Amino acid sequence: MKIAVTYENGQVFQQFGHTQQFKVYDVEDGKIISSEIVDTNGQGHGALAGFLFGGGVDILIYGGIGGSARNALAEARIQIYPGATGDADAQLESFFNGQLVYDPNTMCNHHSHEEGHSCGDHGCGSHSCHEWINGCTKG
């Protein structure tokens, strides 16, 4: 099993769509066999779900997330544990002990179209919101 944690300077990074790194743990029988820090290569939002899926990740522990990225993770069948904070290694240990503090309802709302928001705000440039919701693939 592979478990990923959004990662920055040893901590759980709080914005899934902007994470630059994941710490990915290979786990067997509840024990960490290995871990590595993986660079996202500038991918963001919905593309990160594909990045994790392609890396064989089964579980993701993270801070906040927008609705579209959350949906993309669900489509990739990655179990999610949002709202986690603190040291990444400690959070993984808490997960194994059944003591992970997380909030299954954690959502970032900066992706909604409230006053002052435009599609370009989430880094997709000239793509339409429909394209962004479906993964924001550029090119």
ABEGO torsion letter per residue (X at the ends): XBBBBBBBGGBBBABAAABABBBBBBBBGGBBABBBBBBAGGBBEAAAAAAAAAAGBABBBBBBBBAAAAAAAAAAGBBBBBGBBEBAAAAAAAAAAGABBBBAABBBAAABBBBGBBAAAAGAEABBAAAAAAGGBBX
